Amino acid sequence: MTQFTITVVDTTGKQNYIFSSNRLRENIGASFLLSQSTKEWVEETLVELKVPKKRQEEAIESSELDAELIYAAGGNALIVFKSREIAIKFTQILSKRVLQEAQGVNLLVAHKNFNWESENLHSIVENLKKYDIERQKYERIPSVPLLGLGVTASCNSTQLPAVDKYINYGDEEETDSYLISTETKQKLQAVDKANQKLQSFFTDVVDQNIYQFPYRTDHLGRSKHESSYAAIVHADGNGMGNRFKKCGEGKENRNYIDDIRKFSKSVDKAGINALKAVTGILIKSIQQGKLVGKIGEFNLNAKHYLPFRPLVYGGDDITFVCEGRLGLELAALFLKEFEKQPVADGELLTACAGVSVVRTHYPFARAYKISEDLCKEAKKFVKDERKQYGVNYFSAIDWHLAASGLLGDISEIRQREYQVNNGDKPWNLEMRPVRLQNNNREWRTWENFIQVVEEFKEGKDWKERHNKIMAFREILRKGSIEATQEFLRAYKLPQLPLFPESSGQSKQLARDGWVNSKCGYFDATEAMEFYIGLEG
């Protein structure tokens, strides 16, 4: 009877740790430290326990080594140890390092002894995650650090006692100087290593002698008298939790370990490869002289910096920041590339993305929260469609274009700004969220949205008639089919831009502008006004 110990390592408060600061440089360092805590430092701790890195995946049941690393990716890790004592020692070493080098990262660890021959490891791991780890998340007593004394100054980012002053001499002859706490100092000290790691991942698509990933939102392509917006894109895979649960289900322990490891690695690789594809397409566009998309075309003024920076990458949980005019199209492009990636279970990858486009110096943490909420809205759309029509998972995207500030959460914003009264129930001006790919039943798709935008840009009835588009936008705010039809008669238009016939509701939309209390054109007019405003 062989007794082993399985250990699950996870973290909590990830988003708050990474995005608590409004400075991109600190977000970069925080993301790197969080990744280190659950991947590289896990591997290095095993090395301290005499498990060489090259041998960390050796089968524990036939090895003389004390541990086997099943996987370490996506902010968590899974390890099998020869005994509970070794697992506890591993936890002590890792926890101490996190406390010393990454203050603010909250580790969660759970152990369970099991019999290799007679107990099912898959069930044990799922129970550890479902009960022990989740319980720790809810029962955890938050740290209450001393917030300083009357003679201490506070960190600008964390409000903790300042221990140093950070001075950065920027590329454009401006000095950035502010007080920092130990947590912030550690994040800033990690930035160079974070950039080296990112460059190494993208070395086959990014020539670092020509292009650099930016450290500041000002380096995303902002220029005087033109665009001063940044986009925060958060994407998350659909149904990945269930796919991880199913992986290795009902199999022998060794087969389970091999399957879950292969699946974890393939998902990790999928996220990075999708980002690489996006980066390659972006660089090609830059080399051609202009950044061209279906929504807008513009010159880039970013010197040697790419207008794009991955913050959280690898796996199915991805966050990146980019120049504001690129946000929607890079998000859609990422989803398309993500769907192309093969994974070990052989099923199609899909994901949802939320895009928040805000002014460059708008509080970053707030903008990220909006993008995360938008991603949840897209996931809710997918869930509702699956429940109502029994369809498979599909990719979807939702967005918000903030010309000024953001007041309230996304549901409050939409209720206040995108709902109009029409009889018994409110009508929704937005068609968002939308499917990524066209569908015979659903007219709310990314391609349909883009087609309407292109018609407003280039169609003979709309091209270079900005005032006409804005007048139409105000008519839509009335929430009245009669008002829309009166607009068509006043401007002597036969119809509105057509949606593809495959949607089944194209003629109704072209005649009325509305279908089932949803407007098909407001989002396109808003995008036109927003991006025309950015261009000048």
C-alpha positions as CSV (number, residue, x, y, z in Angstrom):
1,M,0.0,0.0,0.0
2,T,1.7,3.2,-1.3
3,Q,0.8,6.4,0.5
4,F,1.4,9.7,-1.2
5,T,0.2,13.3,-0.6
6,I,-1.4,15.4,-3.2
7,T,-1.0,19.2,-2.9
8,V,-3.0,21.9,-4.6
9,V,-1.5,25.5,-4.8
10,D,-3.8,28.3,-5.7
11,T,-4.1,32.1,-5.1
12,T,-6.8,34.5,-4.3
13,G,-7.3,38.2,-4.9
14,K,-5.3,38.0,-8.2
15,Q,-7.1,40.9,-9.9
16,N,-6.9,43.2,-6.9
17,Y,-3.1,42.5,-6.6
18,I,-2.4,43.0,-10.3
19,F,-4.7,45.9,-11.0
20,S,-4.8,47.8,-7.7
21,S,-2.5,50.4,-9.2
22,N,-3.2,52.8,-12.0
23,R,0.4,52.6,-13.3
24,L,1.0,50.1,-16.1
25,R,4.6,49.5,-14.9
26,E,3.3,48.3,-11.5
27,N,0.6,46.1,-13.2
28,I,3.4,44.5,-15.2
29,G,5.5,43.7,-12.2
30,A,2.5,42.4,-10.2
31,S,1.5,40.0,-13.0
32,F,5.0,38.7,-13.2
33,L,5.3,38.1,-9.5
34,L,2.0,36.3,-9.3
35,S,3.1,34.1,-12.2
36,Q,6.4,33.4,-10.5
37,S,4.7,32.5,-7.2
38,T,2.7,29.6,-8.8
39,K,5.1,28.4,-11.5
40,E,8.8,29.3,-11.5
41,W,9.1,29.5,-7.7
42,V,7.2,26.2,-7.3
43,E,9.7,24.5,-9.6
44,E,12.6,26.2,-7.8
45,T,11.2,25.1,-4.4
46,L,11.1,21.5,-5.7
47,V,14.8,21.9,-6.7
48,E,15.6,22.9,-3.1
49,L,13.9,19.6,-2.1
50,K,16.4,17.7,-4.3
51,V,14.0,17.2,-7.2
52,P,16.0,18.5,-10.3
53,K,14.0,20.5,-12.7
54,K,14.6,18.2,-15.6
55,R,13.2,15.3,-13.6
56,Q,10.2,17.0,-12.0
57,E,7.7,15.1,-14.2
58,E,9.1,11.7,-13.5
59,A,6.5,9.1,-12.4
60,I,6.5,9.3,-8.6
61,E,5.4,5.6,-8.2
62,S,8.6,4.4,-9.8
63,S,11.0,7.2,-8.9
64,E,13.4,7.6,-6.0
65,L,12.6,11.4,-6.0
66,D,10.3,12.8,-3.3
67,A,7.9,14.7,-5.6
68,E,6.3,14.9,-9.1
69,L,5.0,18.1,-10.6
70,I,1.8,17.5,-12.4
71,Y,1.4,21.0,-13.7
72,A,2.1,24.6,-12.7
73,A,0.2,27.1,-14.9
74,G,-2.6,29.6,-14.9
75,G,-2.1,30.8,-11.4
76,N,-2.2,27.3,-9.7
77,A,-0.1,24.2,-9.3
78,L,-0.6,20.5,-8.6
79,I,2.1,18.3,-7.0
80,V,2.3,14.8,-5.6
81,F,4.7,14.2,-2.7
82,K,6.1,11.0,-1.1
83,S,4.8,12.1,2.3
84,R,2.9,14.8,4.0
85,E,6.0,16.0,5.8
86,I,7.7,16.8,2.5
87,A,4.5,18.6,1.3
88,I,4.5,20.7,4.4
89,K,8.2,21.6,4.0
90,F,7.5,22.6,0.4
91,T,4.7,24.8,1.5
92,Q,6.9,26.5,4.2
93,I,9.7,27.3,1.7
94,L,7.3,28.6,-1.0
95,S,5.3,30.6,1.5
96,K,8.3,32.2,3.0
97,R,9.6,33.3,-0.4
98,V,6.2,34.8,-1.4
99,L,6.1,36.7,1.9
100,Q,9.6,38.0,1.3
101,E,9.6,38.7,-2.4
102,A,6.0,39.2,-3.4
103,Q,4.1,40.9,-0.5
104,G,0.4,41.1,-1.3
105,V,0.2,37.7,-3.1
106,N,-2.2,35.4,-1.2
107,L,-1.3,31.7,-1.5
108,L,-3.8,29.0,-0.8
109,V,-2.6,25.4,-0.2
110,A,-4.4,22.2,0.5
111,H,-3.0,18.7,1.1
112,K,-4.6,15.2,1.1
113,N,-3.0,11.9,1.8
114,F,-4.2,9.1,-0.5
115,N,-3.4,5.5,-1.4
116,W,-1.9,5.2,-4.9
117,E,-3.3,1.8,-5.6
118,S,-6.8,2.0,-4.2
119,E,-7.9,5.6,-4.3
120,N,-8.9,7.7,-7.3
121,L,-6.7,10.8,-7.6
122,H,-9.0,12.6,-10.0
123,S,-11.8,12.6,-7.3
124,I,-9.5,13.6,-4.5
125,V,-8.1,16.6,-6.5
126,E,-11.6,17.8,-7.5
127,N,-12.8,17.5,-3.8
128,L,-9.7,19.5,-2.7
129,K,-10.4,22.2,-5.1
130,K,-14.2,22.3,-4.5
131,Y,-14.1,22.1,-0.7
132,D,-10.7,22.9,0.8
133,I,-9.5,25.6,-1.6
134,E,-12.9,27.2,-2.0
135,R,-13.4,27.2,1.8
136,Q,-10.1,28.9,2.3
137,K,-11.1,31.6,-0.2
138,Y,-14.3,32.4,1.8
139,E,-13.0,31.8,5.3
140,R,-9.7,33.5,4.9
141,I,-9.1,36.3,7.4
142,P,-7.8,39.3,5.4
143,S,-4.5,40.7,6.5
144,V,-4.7,43.9,8.4
145,P,-1.3,45.6,8.2
146,L,-0.3,48.6,10.3
147,L,-1.2,51.5,8.0
148,G,1.5,53.7,9.5
149,L,1.9,56.2,12.2
150,G,1.5,59.9,12.4
151,V,5.1,60.4,11.2
152,T,4.9,58.1,8.2
153,A,4.0,58.8,4.6
154,S,1.8,56.6,2.5
155,C,2.5,54.8,-0.8
156,N,0.6,56.4,-3.7
157,S,-0.6,53.1,-5.0
158,T,-1.3,50.8,-2.0
159,Q,-1.8,53.4,0.8
160,L,0.6,51.3,2.9
161,P,3.5,53.0,4.7
162,A,6.1,54.2,2.2
163,V,9.6,52.8,2.5
164,D,11.2,54.4,-0.6
165,K,10.7,56.9,-3.4
166,Y,10.5,55.7,-7.0
167,I,12.0,58.0,-9.7
168,N,11.7,57.1,-13.3
169,Y,13.2,59.1,-16.0
170,G,10.9,58.6,-19.0
171,D,11.6,58.4,-22.6
172,E,10.1,61.8,-23.3
173,E,12.0,63.9,-20.8
174,E,9.5,63.7,-18.0
175,T,10.3,62.5,-14.5
176,D,7.9,60.3,-12.6
177,S,8.6,60.4,-8.9
178,Y,6.4,59.1,-6.0
179,L,6.4,57.3,-2.7
180,I,6.2,53.5,-2.7
181,S,5.5,50.8,-0.1
182,T,7.4,47.5,0.1
183,E,4.7,45.8,-2.1
184,T,4.9,48.4,-4.8
185,K,8.7,48.4,-4.6
186,Q,8.8,44.7,-5.3
187,K,6.5,45.1,-8.2
188,L,8.6,47.8,-9.7
189,Q,11.8,45.8,-9.2
190,A,10.2,42.9,-11.1
191,V,9.4,44.9,-14.3
192,D,12.7,44.3,-16.1
193,K,12.5,40.6,-15.5
194,A,8.8,40.6,-16.6
195,N,9.8,42.3,-19.9
196,Q,12.6,39.9,-20.5
197,K,10.2,37.0,-20.0
198,L,7.6,38.6,-22.3
199,Q,10.3,39.2,-25.0
200,S,11.5,35.7,-24.7
201,F,8.0,34.3,-25.3
202,F,7.6,36.5,-28.4
203,T,11.1,36.4,-29.8
204,D,10.0,34.5,-32.9
205,V,7.5,37.3,-33.8
206,V,9.0,40.4,-32.3
207,D,12.4,41.7,-33.2
208,Q,13.4,43.5,-29.9
209,N,16.0,45.5,-31.8
210,I,13.1,47.2,-33.6
211,Y,10.1,46.9,-31.3
212,Q,9.6,47.0,-27.6
213,F,6.6,46.2,-25.5
214,P,5.6,49.5,-23.7
215,Y,5.9,50.1,-20.0
216,R,3.5,53.1,-19.9
217,T,0.1,53.7,-21.4
218,D,1.5,56.9,-22.9
219,H,3.7,54.6,-25.1
220,L,0.8,52.8,-26.6
221,G,0.6,55.3,-29.5
222,R,-0.8,58.4,-27.9
223,S,-0.1,61.6,-29.8
224,K,-0.9,65.3,-29.4
225,H,-4.2,66.5,-30.7
226,E,-5.2,62.9,-31.6
227,S,-6.1,59.7,-29.8
228,S,-5.6,59.7,-26.1
229,Y,-7.4,56.4,-25.3
230,A,-6.3,53.0,-24.1
231,A,-8.2,49.7,-24.3
232,I,-8.2,47.0,-21.7
233,V,-9.2,43.6,-23.0
234,H,-10.0,40.7,-20.7
235,A,-10.7,37.3,-22.2
236,D,-11.6,34.0,-20.5
237,G,-12.2,30.6,-22.0
238,N,-15.6,29.0,-22.1
239,G,-16.4,25.9,-20.0
240,M,-12.7,25.3,-19.1
241,G,-13.4,24.4,-15.5
242,N,-15.6,21.5,-16.7
243,R,-13.1,20.5,-19.3
244,F,-10.4,20.3,-16.6
245,K,-12.8,18.2,-14.4
246,K,-13.5,15.8,-17.2
247,C,-9.9,15.4,-18.1
248,G,-8.7,12.0,-16.9
249,E,-12.1,11.3,-15.3
250,G,-12.5,7.6,-14.6
251,K,-8.9,6.7,-15.4
252,E,-6.1,5.1,-13.5
253,N,-4.0,7.6,-11.5
254,R,-1.1,7.5,-13.9
255,N,-3.3,8.1,-16.9
256,Y,-5.0,10.9,-15.1
257,I,-1.7,12.7,-14.3
258,D,-0.5,12.3,-17.9
259,D,-3.8,13.6,-19.3
260,I,-4.3,16.6,-17.0
261,R,-0.6,17.6,-17.6
262,K,-0.9,17.4,-21.4
263,F,-4.2,19.4,-21.3
264,S,-2.8,22.1,-19.0
265,K,0.2,22.5,-21.1
266,S,-1.8,22.7,-24.4
267,V,-4.2,25.3,-23.0
268,D,-1.2,27.3,-21.7
269,K,0.4,27.2,-25.1
270,A,-2.9,28.0,-26.9
271,G,-3.2,31.4,-25.1
272,I,0.4,32.4,-25.9
273,N,0.2,31.3,-29.5
274,A,-3.0,33.2,-30.0
275,L,-1.3,36.3,-28.6
276,K,1.7,35.7,-30.9
277,A,-0.6,35.5,-33.9
278,V,-2.2,38.8,-32.9
279,T,1.2,40.4,-32.4
280,G,2.5,39.2,-35.8
281,I,-0.5,40.6,-37.6
282,L,-0.1,43.9,-35.8
283,I,3.6,44.2,-36.7
284,K,2.8,43.5,-40.3
285,S,0.2,46.3,-40.3
286,I,2.8,48.7,-38.7
287,Q,5.4,47.8,-41.4
288,Q,2.9,48.6,-44.1
289,G,2.8,52.2,-42.8
290,K,-0.7,52.4,-41.2
291,L,-2.7,50.5,-38.7
292,V,-5.7,49.5,-40.7
293,G,-8.9,47.9,-39.4
294,K,-12.5,47.6,-40.4
295,I,-13.5,50.3,-37.9
296,G,-10.7,52.8,-38.3
297,E,-7.4,53.6,-40.1
298,F,-4.7,55.7,-38.5
299,N,-1.1,56.5,-38.3
300,L,0.8,55.3,-35.3
301,N,3.0,57.6,-33.2
302,A,4.6,55.2,-30.8
303,K,8.2,55.4,-31.9
304,H,9.7,51.9,-31.2
305,Y,7.0,50.7,-28.9
306,L,4.3,48.3,-30.0
307,P,0.7,49.7,-29.3
308,F,0.0,46.5,-27.4
309,R,1.1,44.8,-24.2
310,P,0.0,41.4,-22.7
311,L,-0.4,41.7,-19.0
312,V,-1.8,38.3,-18.0
313,Y,-1.0,35.6,-20.6
314,G,-0.8,31.8,-20.9
315,G,-3.8,29.6,-20.4
316,D,-7.3,30.7,-21.1
317,D,-7.3,33.7,-18.9
318,I,-5.8,36.6,-20.9
319,T,-5.6,40.3,-20.3
320,F,-3.9,42.8,-22.6
321,V,-3.8,46.6,-23.0
322,C,-3.5,48.4,-26.3
323,E,-4.1,51.7,-28.1
324,G,-7.7,52.6,-27.8
325,R,-8.5,52.5,-31.5
326,L,-7.3,48.9,-31.7
327,G,-9.2,47.5,-28.7
328,L,-12.3,46.0,-30.4
329,E,-10.5,44.6,-33.4
330,L,-7.6,43.1,-31.5
331,A,-10.0,41.5,-29.1
332,A,-12.0,39.9,-32.0
333,L,-8.7,38.9,-33.6
334,F,-7.5,37.2,-30.4
335,L,-10.7,35.2,-30.1
336,K,-10.5,34.1,-33.7
337,E,-6.8,33.0,-33.2
338,F,-7.7,31.3,-29.9
339,E,-10.3,29.2,-31.6
340,K,-7.7,27.9,-34.1
341,Q,-5.4,26.5,-31.4
342,P,-5.4,22.7,-30.8
343,V,-5.6,21.3,-27.3
344,A,-5.1,17.9,-25.9
345,D,-8.8,16.9,-25.4
346,G,-9.5,17.5,-29.1
347,E,-12.4,19.9,-28.5
348,L,-12.8,23.4,-29.9
349,L,-11.5,26.3,-27.8
350,T,-13.9,29.2,-27.4
351,A,-13.7,32.3,-25.2
352,C,-15.5,35.5,-24.3
353,A,-13.9,38.9,-24.2
354,G,-14.7,42.2,-22.5
355,V,-13.3,45.5,-23.9
356,S,-13.2,48.7,-22.0
357,V,-11.9,51.8,-23.9
358,V,-11.1,54.7,-21.7
359,R,-8.9,57.8,-21.6
360,T,-5.2,57.0,-21.2
361,H,-4.9,58.3,-17.7
362,Y,-8.3,56.9,-16.5
363,P,-7.9,54.8,-13.3
364,F,-6.6,51.5,-14.6
365,A,-8.1,49.3,-11.9
366,R,-11.5,50.7,-12.6
367,A,-11.2,50.2,-16.4
368,Y,-10.1,46.6,-15.8
369,K,-13.1,45.9,-13.6
370,I,-15.4,47.1,-16.4
371,S,-13.7,44.9,-18.9
372,E,-14.0,41.9,-16.5
373,D,-17.7,42.7,-16.0
374,L,-18.2,42.9,-19.8
375,C,-16.6,39.5,-20.2
376,K,-19.1,38.2,-17.7
377,E,-21.9,39.8,-19.7
378,A,-20.6,38.0,-22.8
379,K,-20.5,34.7,-20.9
380,K,-24.0,35.2,-19.7
381,F,-25.1,35.7,-23.3
382,V,-23.4,32.4,-24.2
383,K,-25.0,30.6,-21.2
384,D,-28.5,31.9,-22.1
385,E,-28.1,30.9,-25.8
386,R,-27.0,27.4,-24.7
387,K,-29.9,27.0,-22.3
388,Q,-32.5,28.3,-24.7
389,Y,-31.3,26.6,-28.0
390,G,-29.1,23.8,-26.8
391,V,-26.1,25.1,-28.9
392,N,-22.4,24.4,-28.3
393,Y,-20.1,26.9,-26.7
394,F,-19.2,29.8,-29.0
395,S,-17.0,32.9,-28.7
396,A,-18.6,36.3,-27.9
397,I,-17.5,39.8,-27.3
398,D,-18.9,42.8,-25.4
399,W,-17.5,46.3,-25.1
400,H,-17.9,49.8,-23.7
401,L,-16.6,53.0,-25.2
402,A,-16.1,55.6,-22.5
403,A,-15.7,59.1,-24.1
404,S,-15.4,60.6,-20.6
405,G,-15.7,58.8,-17.3
406,L,-17.5,55.8,-16.0
407,L,-20.2,56.1,-13.3
408,G,-21.5,52.9,-11.8
409,D,-21.1,49.3,-12.8
410,I,-21.8,48.1,-16.4
411,S,-25.5,47.2,-15.6
412,E,-26.1,50.6,-14.2
413,I,-24.4,52.3,-17.1
414,R,-26.5,50.4,-19.6
415,Q,-29.7,51.0,-17.8
416,R,-29.0,54.7,-17.6
417,E,-27.5,55.3,-21.0
418,Y,-28.8,52.5,-23.3
419,Q,-32.4,51.9,-22.3
420,V,-35.4,53.8,-23.7
421,N,-39.0,53.6,-22.7
422,N,-41.4,52.1,-25.2
423,G,-44.7,50.9,-23.7
424,D,-44.6,48.1,-21.1
425,K,-40.9,47.3,-21.2
426,P,-37.7,49.2,-21.9
427,W,-36.0,48.8,-25.3
428,N,-32.2,48.3,-25.5
429,L,-30.2,50.5,-27.8
430,E,-27.2,48.2,-27.7
431,M,-27.0,44.9,-29.7
432,R,-24.0,43.9,-27.5
433,P,-22.8,41.3,-26.5
434,V,-22.4,39.7,-29.9
435,R,-21.3,36.3,-31.3
436,L,-17.9,36.2,-32.9
437,Q,-18.9,34.1,-35.8
438,N,-22.0,34.5,-38.0
439,N,-25.0,32.2,-37.3
440,N,-28.1,31.3,-39.3
441,R,-30.4,32.2,-36.4
442,E,-28.7,35.0,-34.5
443,W,-28.2,38.5,-36.1
444,R,-26.2,39.9,-33.3
445,T,-22.7,38.9,-34.5
446,W,-19.3,40.7,-34.8
447,E,-19.3,40.3,-38.6
448,N,-22.8,41.9,-38.8
449,F,-21.7,44.8,-36.6
450,I,-18.6,45.4,-38.7
451,Q,-20.7,45.2,-41.9
452,V,-23.0,47.9,-40.7
453,V,-20.0,50.1,-39.6
454,E,-18.5,49.7,-43.1
455,E,-21.7,50.7,-44.7
456,F,-21.9,53.8,-42.6
457,K,-18.3,54.5,-43.6
458,E,-18.3,53.7,-47.3
459,G,-22.0,53.2,-48.4
460,K,-23.2,55.7,-51.0
461,D,-26.0,56.9,-48.8
462,W,-23.8,57.4,-45.7
463,K,-20.2,58.1,-46.7
464,E,-18.7,61.3,-45.3
465,R,-22.1,62.3,-43.9
466,H,-21.3,62.5,-40.3
467,N,-24.2,64.8,-39.4
468,K,-26.6,62.4,-41.0
469,I,-25.3,59.5,-39.0
470,M,-25.5,61.5,-35.8
471,A,-29.0,62.6,-36.6
472,F,-29.9,58.9,-37.1
473,R,-28.4,58.1,-33.7
474,E,-30.6,60.7,-32.0
475,I,-33.7,59.2,-33.7
476,L,-32.8,55.8,-32.4
477,R,-32.7,57.2,-28.8
478,K,-36.5,57.7,-29.2
479,G,-37.0,54.0,-29.2
480,S,-39.7,54.3,-31.9
481,I,-40.1,52.3,-35.1
482,E,-42.3,55.1,-36.4
483,A,-39.5,57.6,-35.8
484,T,-37.0,55.4,-37.6
485,Q,-39.3,55.1,-40.6
486,E,-40.0,58.8,-40.6
487,F,-36.2,59.4,-40.7
488,L,-35.9,57.1,-43.8
489,R,-38.6,59.1,-45.6
490,A,-37.1,62.5,-44.6
491,Y,-33.7,61.5,-46.0
492,K,-35.3,59.6,-49.0
493,L,-33.6,56.4,-48.0
494,P,-35.0,53.1,-49.3
495,Q,-33.8,51.2,-46.2
496,L,-31.1,51.0,-43.5
497,P,-27.9,49.0,-44.1
498,L,-28.7,45.3,-44.6
499,F,-27.7,42.5,-42.3
500,P,-26.9,39.2,-44.0
501,E,-30.0,37.4,-45.1
502,S,-28.9,34.3,-43.2
503,S,-29.9,36.1,-40.0
504,G,-33.5,35.8,-41.0
505,Q,-34.4,39.3,-39.7
506,S,-32.5,41.4,-42.2
507,K,-35.5,43.0,-43.8
508,Q,-37.2,43.9,-40.5
509,L,-34.0,45.5,-39.3
510,A,-33.5,47.4,-42.5
511,R,-37.1,48.7,-42.3
512,D,-37.6,49.3,-38.6
513,G,-34.1,49.5,-37.1
514,W,-35.3,47.2,-34.2
515,V,-36.0,43.5,-33.6
516,N,-37.5,42.2,-30.4
517,S,-36.7,45.4,-28.5
518,K,-33.1,45.3,-29.6
519,C,-31.6,48.0,-31.9
520,G,-29.4,46.9,-34.7
521,Y,-27.7,50.2,-35.5
522,F,-27.0,52.2,-32.4
523,D,-23.7,50.5,-31.5
524,A,-22.4,51.1,-35.0
525,T,-23.3,54.9,-34.9
526,E,-21.7,55.1,-31.5
527,A,-18.5,53.5,-32.7
528,M,-18.5,55.8,-35.7
529,E,-18.8,58.9,-33.5
530,F,-16.3,57.6,-31.0
531,Y,-13.6,56.8,-33.5
532,I,-14.2,59.8,-35.7
533,G,-13.7,61.8,-32.6
534,L,-10.4,60.0,-31.8
535,E,-9.1,60.6,-35.3
536,G,-9.6,64.3,-35.1
